[in-house]
Amino acid sequence: MSHKEKLNDEVFVGNTRVGRDLSHLSGVEYRIGNQAFDIDGKKLPRHYMRRLFVKRRDYAKYNRIMMERLRDAR
């Protein structure tokens, strides 16, 4: 999925809640976008959700972190 806010060296990894603690992404360069959309393409309130972009070079590290968090949650 692409997004007009995505830069060439970034990967869109999903939406994130505004104010969510992202400290688990230590060592991963990421950027919070301005506008998130739901699966039907409708704008989500900006005070609630934003897009999350990760630098392409850090994408594998991001995936490892998220898979570890998923395993720990089980």
Rosetta blueprint (number, residue, H / E / L):
1 M L
2 S L
3 H L
4 K L
5 E L
6 K L
7 L L
8 N L
9 D L
10 E E
11 V E
12 F E
13 V E
14 G E
15 N E
16 T E
17 R E
18 V L
19 G L
20 R L
21 D L
22 L L
23 S H
24 H H
25 L H
26 S L
27 G L
28 V L
29 E L
30 Y E
31 R E
32 I E
33 G L
34 N L
35 Q L
36 A L
37 F E
38 D L
39 I L
40 D L
41 G L
42 K L
43 K E
44 L L
45 P L
46 R L
47 H L
48 Y L
49 M E
50 R E
51 R E
52 L E
53 F E
54 V E
55 K E
56 R H
57 R H
58 D H
59 Y H
60 A H
61 K H
62 Y H
63 N H
64 R H
65 I H
66 M H
67 M H
68 E H
69 R H
70 L H
71 R H
72 D H
73 A H
74 R L
